[in-house]
């Protein structure tokens, strides 16, 4: 189903559709947030003990993977010599993404602690996992990694934009909220589809390729990391480039091999 099909449904029909859609998920208790049914990105919730994880449903649509020529030209207006490796974000490819759901924010320390215990704490800050720890956590909650194209799809929101918050950098005060490690701050800044906390460096399920070419060299054992604007904060120069939707790096470049985790759910009828 795509957005246009969704818009043709009454609220009752949307609720019935989503209820059937989440029935096969199995692990945990999933419910539809009826207050979100008017949204193009309705919310479903998963109860795991005392923890409730909220997801947004992303319907089938076309998205762009990588940095388009239009976005590159916009980027040059911000900085004539941006600190990016352009070849890693090329070529720009239009792709279809299928129906899935994505967590509204990365897993927090307090959520990880309540679900799996140590080594996490009761802090309301993002939890950092190594790759195997992230995979084990996802297995525990019955979720999966986002793919790189899905990550870009959810932050671009059906548009060709430079940053999840648009085509320009916000002022320092607003940017501080986007990049804060305190969930009570960063949750005040969400994209139109309800996603927040996008800039701590997030695990994707894809092995890292040196470009988006089909036959590009693969870095064995290194996975794609997206969204590092807060990971590299405070910035010394042009590290704002790590807020670009298309920005990416291999997990081998992580400081200590850890990044945050935003669970995804595959959605389909059995």
PLY file of the C-alpha trace (Angstrom):
ply
format ascii 1.0
element vertex 270
property float x
property float y
property float z
element edge 269
property int vertex1
property int vertex2
end_header
0.00 0.00 0.00
1.15 3.55 -0.72
0.07 6.93 0.67
-2.50 7.50 -2.06
-4.18 4.18 -1.28
-4.12 5.05 2.41
-5.83 8.40 1.80
-8.76 6.63 0.18
-9.50 4.68 3.36
-11.77 5.88 6.14
-10.30 6.05 9.64
-12.10 2.83 10.53
-10.67 1.10 7.44
-7.18 2.39 8.26
-7.45 0.99 11.77
-8.65 -2.38 10.47
-5.85 -2.48 7.88
-3.11 -1.65 10.40
-4.52 -4.10 12.94
-4.30 -6.89 10.37
-0.85 -5.71 9.31
0.70 -5.98 12.77
-0.94 -9.29 13.67
1.90 -11.46 12.23
4.65 -9.61 14.13
4.43 -12.12 16.94
6.88 -11.04 19.63
5.68 -8.43 22.07
2.29 -6.80 22.23
1.66 -4.52 19.24
-1.16 -2.00 19.11
-2.31 0.74 16.74
-2.34 4.29 18.08
-5.79 5.40 16.95
-4.93 9.06 17.54
-2.38 8.82 14.70
-4.73 7.43 12.05
-5.09 10.79 10.30
-1.32 10.93 9.77
0.45 9.73 6.63
2.76 7.97 9.08
0.53 6.24 11.66
2.07 4.99 14.91
2.18 1.42 16.15
3.43 0.56 19.63
5.24 -2.49 21.01
5.00 -3.28 24.71
7.99 -5.17 26.12
7.48 -5.50 29.85
7.29 -1.92 31.16
8.92 -0.49 28.01
6.81 0.80 25.11
8.58 1.30 21.78
6.80 3.51 19.26
7.19 3.05 15.52
5.98 4.97 12.47
4.61 3.09 9.48
6.35 4.02 6.22
4.29 3.16 3.16
5.60 2.05 -0.21
7.14 4.95 -2.14
10.02 6.08 -4.34
13.04 7.63 -2.67
16.51 8.79 -3.60
19.68 7.09 -2.34
22.74 9.32 -2.23
23.38 12.99 -3.04
21.53 14.35 -6.07
22.98 17.06 -8.31
20.30 19.46 -7.05
21.27 18.80 -3.44
24.97 19.10 -4.25
24.34 22.54 -5.77
22.43 23.56 -2.64
25.34 22.29 -0.56
27.82 24.44 -2.48
25.81 27.52 -1.53
26.42 26.67 2.13
30.09 25.83 1.59
32.01 26.02 -1.70
34.34 23.26 -0.46
32.26 21.00 1.78
34.12 18.43 3.89
32.60 15.35 2.29
33.80 12.44 0.18
31.46 12.99 -2.75
32.28 9.69 -4.46
30.88 7.74 -1.48
27.47 9.37 -2.00
27.30 8.85 -5.75
25.67 7.91 -8.00
22.27 9.20 -6.93
19.78 6.37 -7.44
16.00 6.44 -7.32
14.67 3.35 -5.61
11.42 1.92 -4.29
11.04 1.08 -0.62
8.42 -1.36 0.53
6.11 -1.04 3.51
7.93 -1.13 6.87
7.94 0.51 10.31
10.74 2.44 11.99
11.28 3.39 15.64
10.59 7.03 16.43
13.90 7.39 18.24
17.03 5.31 18.82
16.94 2.88 21.73
17.70 4.71 24.98
19.95 3.47 27.78
16.97 3.16 30.11
15.02 1.12 27.53
17.96 -1.21 26.86
18.52 -1.62 30.61
14.89 -2.56 31.25
14.83 -4.99 28.32
18.21 -6.75 28.58
19.90 -5.32 31.70
23.57 -4.48 31.96
25.80 -2.93 30.59
23.21 -0.17 30.21
21.90 2.31 32.77
18.73 4.21 33.58
19.87 7.32 31.67
17.59 8.96 29.10
20.41 9.08 26.54
20.90 6.92 23.44
22.35 3.46 24.04
25.51 2.63 22.09
25.94 -0.94 20.84
28.66 -2.77 18.95
27.33 -4.60 15.89
26.85 -7.99 17.56
25.20 -6.37 20.58
22.85 -4.47 18.28
21.98 -7.66 16.38
21.30 -9.53 19.62
19.09 -6.73 20.93
17.07 -6.69 17.72
16.63 -10.45 17.94
15.36 -10.06 21.50
12.62 -7.60 20.50
11.78 -9.26 17.15
12.99 -6.35 15.01
15.71 -5.80 12.40
18.22 -3.24 11.18
17.17 -0.50 8.79
18.76 -0.76 5.38
20.66 2.28 4.14
18.01 3.11 1.56
15.29 2.84 4.22
17.26 5.18 6.50
17.47 7.77 3.74
13.81 7.23 2.86
12.63 8.05 6.36
14.81 11.15 6.76
14.08 12.49 3.26
10.32 11.98 3.75
9.56 11.62 0.06
11.55 14.74 -0.86
15.02 15.47 -2.24
16.46 17.45 0.67
19.93 18.08 2.08
19.20 17.56 5.78
16.38 15.84 7.69
15.36 19.35 8.82
15.45 20.89 5.31
17.89 22.53 2.93
19.65 24.87 5.36
21.22 24.72 8.80
19.06 25.99 11.67
20.38 28.55 14.13
22.62 27.42 16.98
19.86 27.20 19.57
17.64 25.00 17.43
20.58 22.91 16.29
21.51 22.25 19.92
18.13 20.56 20.39
18.55 18.36 17.31
22.01 17.28 18.52
21.39 16.98 22.26
22.09 13.59 23.85
19.26 14.20 26.33
16.11 12.57 24.97
13.89 15.20 26.61
15.65 17.76 24.42
16.09 15.92 21.12
12.52 14.62 21.14
11.38 18.23 20.84
12.82 18.22 17.31
11.30 15.61 15.02
10.90 15.28 11.28
7.45 15.46 9.71
7.09 11.70 10.02
7.80 11.74 13.75
11.48 10.73 13.89
13.91 12.27 16.38
17.46 11.66 17.60
18.85 11.18 14.10
22.44 12.30 14.59
24.28 9.92 16.93
25.55 7.55 14.24
23.07 4.72 13.51
23.71 1.12 12.52
22.33 -0.02 9.16
22.20 -3.62 8.02
24.21 -3.12 4.82
27.89 -3.86 4.40
29.65 -0.63 3.42
30.42 -0.07 -0.27
32.79 2.67 -1.41
30.02 4.13 -3.56
26.47 3.41 -4.66
27.64 1.76 -7.88
26.28 -1.76 -8.19
29.74 -3.32 -8.38
31.47 -1.00 -5.89
34.07 -2.48 -3.57
32.66 -3.86 -0.32
34.43 -3.40 2.99
34.11 -6.86 4.49
32.91 -6.81 8.09
32.16 -3.06 8.04
28.60 -1.81 8.06
26.99 1.45 6.98
26.66 4.12 9.68
24.28 7.01 9.01
23.69 10.34 10.77
26.75 11.43 12.75
26.13 15.13 13.39
25.89 14.72 17.18
28.48 11.94 17.22
31.09 14.50 16.15
29.73 17.39 18.23
31.05 19.94 19.19
32.07 20.81 15.67
35.39 22.45 14.89
34.65 23.33 11.25
32.40 21.70 8.65
31.32 18.66 10.65
27.74 19.79 9.97
28.21 17.68 6.84
27.43 14.71 9.10
23.84 15.98 9.24
23.39 15.42 5.50
20.80 12.78 4.61
23.27 11.22 2.18
26.31 11.24 4.51
27.66 7.79 5.39
30.69 6.08 6.82
31.96 2.53 7.43
31.64 1.16 10.95
35.42 0.67 11.00
35.68 4.46 11.39
33.69 4.51 14.64
35.74 5.73 17.60
35.08 2.66 19.77
33.13 0.40 17.41
29.75 1.41 18.82
26.78 3.31 17.40
23.11 3.73 18.27
20.27 1.54 17.11
16.90 2.42 15.58
14.85 -0.79 15.19
12.80 -1.50 12.08
9.93 -3.91 11.44
9.08 -5.65 8.19
5.33 -5.38 7.53
3.34 -7.69 5.32
0.33 -9.96 5.46
0.98 -13.66 6.02
0 1
1 2
2 3
3 4
4 5
5 6
6 7
7 8
8 9
9 10
10 11
11 12
12 13
13 14
14 15
15 16
16 17
17 18
18 19
19 20
20 21
21 22
22 23
23 24
24 25
25 26
26 27
27 28
28 29
29 30
30 31
31 32
32 33
33 34
34 35
35 36
36 37
37 38
38 39
39 40
40 41
41 42
42 43
43 44
44 45
45 46
46 47
47 48
48 49
49 50
50 51
51 52
52 53
53 54
54 55
55 56
56 57
57 58
58 59
59 60
60 61
61 62
62 63
63 64
64 65
65 66
66 67
67 68
68 69
69 70
70 71
71 72
72 73
73 74
74 75
75 76
76 77
77 78
78 79
79 80
80 81
81 82
82 83
83 84
84 85
85 86
86 87
87 88
88 89
89 90
90 91
91 92
92 93
93 94
94 95
95 96
96 97
97 98
98 99
99 100
100 101
101 102
102 103
103 104
104 105
105 106
106 107
107 108
108 109
109 110
110 111
111 112
112 113
113 114
114 115
115 116
116 117
117 118
118 119
119 120
120 121
121 122
122 123
123 124
124 125
125 126
126 127
127 128
128 129
129 130
130 131
131 132
132 133
133 134
134 135
135 136
136 137
137 138
138 139
139 140
140 141
141 142
142 143
143 144
144 145
145 146
146 147
147 148
148 149
149 150
150 151
151 152
152 153
153 154
154 155
155 156
156 157
157 158
158 159
159 160
160 161
161 162
162 163
163 164
164 165
165 166
166 167
167 168
168 169
169 170
170 171
171 172
172 173
173 174
174 175
175 176
176 177
177 178
178 179
179 180
180 181
181 182
182 183
183 184
184 185
185 186
186 187
187 188
188 189
189 190
190 191
191 192
192 193
193 194
194 195
195 196
196 197
197 198
198 199
199 200
200 201
201 202
202 203
203 204
204 205
205 206
206 207
207 208
208 209
209 210
210 211
211 212
212 213
213 214
214 215
215 216
216 217
217 218
218 219
219 220
220 221
221 222
222 223
223 224
224 225
225 226
226 227
227 228
228 229
229 230
230 231
231 232
232 233
233 234
234 235
235 236
236 237
237 238
238 239
239 240
240 241
241 242
242 243
243 244
244 245
245 246
246 247
247 248
248 249
249 250
250 251
251 252
252 253
253 254
254 255
255 256
256 257
257 258
258 259
259 260
260 261
261 262
262 263
263 264
264 265
265 266
266 267
267 268
268 269
